[in-house]
């Protein structure tokens, strides 16, 4: 029998309470209300992802030498995920990392929907574009030859982005 994982929470009346957590689900009500843990691979197990979200979450190996941090935009190559980059025509964004990418290990990427990035400083209502090395920026490349101009989403709040990834446009210089 697997070991039950537990989390300590503070209830609304200020008391400490131990709750059972889970890293997998059999789909029964027995798992309802439990805290969600990452599985042994450090990613969210498919069994605990709601059906409506499964269409937006993809998994593959990270092949970025230095790894990929949560909240970075990623591209998909024939060997796996790398950092998306508006300066490399073959690295258009496909989604945002929702788990840490370690070179050679599986990671999860969200391709649509709302995502919170701790520590982000977005401007609510602003449109964001793919920047360099997985970053996002409010400034699309303009009048620069051979860059990718790719809209990735709109800010809902200072730390929330709605992913709306567009097809990339290759820019050209207006000399």
Secondary structure, DSSP 8 states (H G I E B T S, - for coil): ----EEEEEE-TTS-EEEEEEES---SSGGGTT-EE---TTSS--GGGS-HHHHTTEEEEEB--TT-B-TT-EEEE-SSSEEE--TTSTT----EEESS-B-BTSEEEEE-SEEEE-TT----TT-EEEE-STT-EESS---S-TT-EE-EEEEEEETTEEEE-----EE-----
